[in-house]
């Protein structure tokens, strides 16, 4: 209780595949004694702002650990922390470059196709990348797409909705001048925003810890989440500006398309099976904000929707995710492997 150390924060062993301008691609090592599942590789894409170990939070509560111990080949693309030098990078960098690069490289290494998994904003980037590649007549080697906690309808986000009329009136000029001047949305601000979105849990955390002193799993999860919050990354200024103008002010994606990189990308162009998972107590990506995408993916041969208990991180790698989100993903991969 005093010194911490309850959580096992060792990362699953992995090997470097490539390291370049688009990011760093890793392949996780198979677990000794576990027979390969024989399916296509799973490529995990973390969102901007979150460290790559969001998928590998702690031993016993790690999606990476779960996937490799069930025999899946697992890959992850790491964006790394962003600095002032990256201020001009926009969403199109991830949609047109990072996701396609990581997907094709993963397919070359263990293909022929890839199960693409994106949490939060990464789910949106992945869906736009798949759709954009179809529009460009250069389809990606993607077998399935999974979007976990990815809000496409910002009007359904309670703590953001009241700000949208103010943003429309102000035109975003004041905020634009700020992020252009500082070049990024700093990591401490990103971390604070995540914590303030669940301020009730932040306030009651000491009571929670005291009431669960006999529950090692609970204490380990709290410690692991604190560690993740202390290692958040910043957003490049241009990406933050695009999110603000295109999604917060305009809520463009709620109509099923987004203007990016000089063209319009419709979500209806996604032509692969999609699994959508929403957290029932997620305030950053509430259930209606996530579920909205189901009706927009009209070109997908199947769109499977599932809900799970937990907030924005909990739906991905909370203790209850082990018997909900992960099971839904297992079934989806098995059905389309």
N, C-alpha and C positions, 0 to 999 in steps of 0.2 A: 504493500500500500504506500510506503514512504518512498522507496527507491524505484518503483516501476519494475520492468523486466518480467512481467507476467506473460506478455504476448511473445510468441515465437516469431520474430520478424525476419528470420532467414528467408532469402529469396530462392525460388526454385532455380536450379542450375540451368544455364543457357549459354549458347554459343553465338558469337557475332557472325552474321551472314554478310552484311554490307553496311557501310557507313559513308554517307555522302550528303549532298545538298538537300536531299528530300527527307533525311532523317537517318535513323539507325534501325536496321532490321535484325531481330534476334530469332533464333530457333531454340525452343526449350528441349532439354535432353529427356529422352524417354526414361521412365522409371524402371529400374532393374526388377525383373520378375513379372512385369506387366506385358501381356501379349498385345501387339498392335491391333487397334480396332479395324484397320484396313480401309478407313474412309479417307476422304479428302482432308487436307490440312485446315486448321482453324486459324484465321488471322485476326488478332485482337488489335483494335485501334482505339487508343485512349483519346479523350477530348483535350483540347487546349486548356491549360490551367491546372489539370490534374497530373500528378507524376505517373509514370508508367506502372508503378507497383499498385495502382488502384485495382488492377486485375489479380494481383498477387499480394493481397493485404497482409495476411499472416497465415502461418501453417494452421490447417484445420478450418480455415475460412478464406480460401484462395480459389478463385475460379481457374487460374492456371493449374494449380495442384489438382483440382478436380478433373480437369480435362486430360492432363497427362496420365493420371492414375486410372483413367478409363480407356487409355490407349490411343487417344487422339494425337496426331502431330500438331503442335501448337507453335505459332509464330506471333511476334508482336513488333509493331513499329513504334519507336520512341521518338517523339518530336524534340525532347530536351527542353531546357529552360530557354526563354527568349529574352533578348536584350534590346537595347536601343538600336543596334545595328539591324534588327529584324523588323523595324517599325513599318516598313513599306510592304511587308507580306500581307496579302489579303486572303480571304476565304478560298479564292480560286487556286491559290498555291496548294492547298490541301485537297481540293476537289479535283483539280486537273493534273497535279503532279504527285503529291505524296501518296494518296490512296492508290492510284493506278500503278505507281512504281512499286509499292510494297506488295500489291496484289499479284502483279505479273512476276515479280521476283520469287514470291512464295510458290506460285504455280510452277515456275521453272524448277524450283528446288524439290517440291514434293507433290506436284499437281496430279492430274491436269487442271483441276478446278479448285476453288478456294471457298470455304465458308467464312464469310465476312461478318465480323461482330463489332458493333460500335455502341459505346455507352454515351449518353448525354448528347452533347453537340457532335461528337464523333459519329453517332448514328445518322445525323442529318448530313454530315460531310460524305459518309459512305453512300447514302441513298442518292445524293446529287452526283457523286462520282460515277455510280453505275448508270444512272439516267443520262448523264452527260456523254459517257462513252458510247451509249446506244445512239444518241442523236448524232454523234460524230462518225458513226459507222465503224467504230473501233471498239466493239464490246469487250468488257473485261472478263477474264476467266473466273467468273464468280458462279458458284453452285447455288448458294443461298445468301440471304442478307438478314441479319438480326439487329434490331434497333431496341435498345434498352434505355428507358427513361429519356427519350428524345422528344422534346416539346416542339410541335410544329405550329400550334395555335397559341400565340403569346397572349391573346385576349383572355385566355382561360387560366393564366397564371395570376393568382390573387394579388401578390405584392407588387406585380408589374403593371397590371391593368389600370390602376388609378394614375400611373405616371404617363400613360400613353397620350391622353388629351393634352397634358402639359407639354410633352415633347412635341406634339403636333403644332401647338401654338408657338412655342419657342423656336421651332424649326431646327433644333439641335445645334444652333450656331455656337452657343457658349460651350457646350460639351465638346464640340468638334475642335474648337480652338485649344481646349485643354489637352485632349489626347494627341493632337498634332504637335503640341509643344513638348510634352513629356515623352512622346514616342511609344508609350505602352500603357497598359492597364496593369499596374505593379502587382507582384505576387502577394504582398501583405493585404492588399485591397481585395484580391480574389479570395484569399482565405477568410477574411472578415465577412465578405458577402455570403459565402457558404454558411458560416456560423450564424450570422444574423438571420438568415432565412429560416433557421430553426432555433430562434432565440429562447423559446420556451424550454427546449431541451438543454440549452446552454445554461440557463438559470438554475434548472433543477438537477444539473449534473452532480454536484456534491452530494445531494440527497440520494441520488441513484447509486453512487459509489458506496455510500455508507450502508444503504439498505441491501447491497449485493456483495458484501465483503466475503460471503461464503460461496460465491459463485465465480469460480476462476474463469470460465468461458466469457462471462459478461465483462469482467475486469480486463481480460485480454482484448476484447473487442473495443472497449473504450480507449485503451492504450493505443491500439493499432490505428484507430480513427484519428486520435490526437496526433500521432506521428504523421499520418497523411496530411492533415490540415497544416502541419508545420512545414510541409515540403511542397506546397502548391507553387505553380509557375505563373508568370505574368502572361498577358495577352499582347501580341503586337498591336500597335495603335490602329493600324488600318483594319485589322480584323474586328477589333472592338467597335470601330466606327461603323463597319458594315452591319454587325449584329444590331447595333443601336438603330441605325437608319432603316435597314431593310426588314428587320424582324420586330424590334420594339415599337418603332414609330409606325411603320407601314404594315406590319404583320403579313408580309407578302406571301410567305410560305403557306399560310392557312388557305390560300386560294389554289394551292397545288403547284406553284411554279415560283422560280426565283431568277431574277436577272443577274447574271454573274459572268464576268469575263467577256463581255460584249455579246452575249447571247442569252436566251431564255431557256432555262432547264425545267421541264415539267416532270413532276414525280410520276406521272402516268407512264413515263418512258421506262421505268424500272420493270424489267421483264423476267425477274427471278422470284422464286418463293421467298416470302418475307415473314419473319416472326417479329411481332411487336410486343414488348413487355412494359407495363406501367406499374409504378409503385402506388399503392392505395393511400399512403400518407405522405407522398412526395409533394412538397410545396414549391420546389423549383420547377418540376415537370409534372404537374397534377394529371390525374387520370384523363380528364377531358382533353387536355392539351396534347397528350400523347396519342390518345385513341383517334383523334382527328385524322391522322395519316392513313388509317385503314380505308377510309372512303376515297382517298386521293390516289392510292396505288392501283388504279384501274387496269394497268397493263400487266400486273403480276399474276401468274397462274394460281397462286395461293397467297392469302394474307391471313396469318394466324395471330389472334390477339389473346394475350394472357395478362393477368394481374397478379401481383405479389405484395405481401406486407412489406412495409419499410419505406424510408425516405429515399432521397436521391441516390445516396451511396448504398443504403441498405438494400434497395431492390437489386443491386448488382452483386454485392458481396457482404450483405448482412447475415446474421446467424440463421434467419429464416429463409434466406435465399437458397440455402443448401437443399431445402426440400420443396422449393417452389420454382424460382427463376431457373435454377440449374437443371431441374427435372424437365421443365418445359423446353429448355435448349437441348437437352439430351434427346428427347423425343423428336424434336424437329430435325436435328442432325441425322438421327437414325432413319427417319422417314425419307430423307432426301440425300442420303449418302450413297 
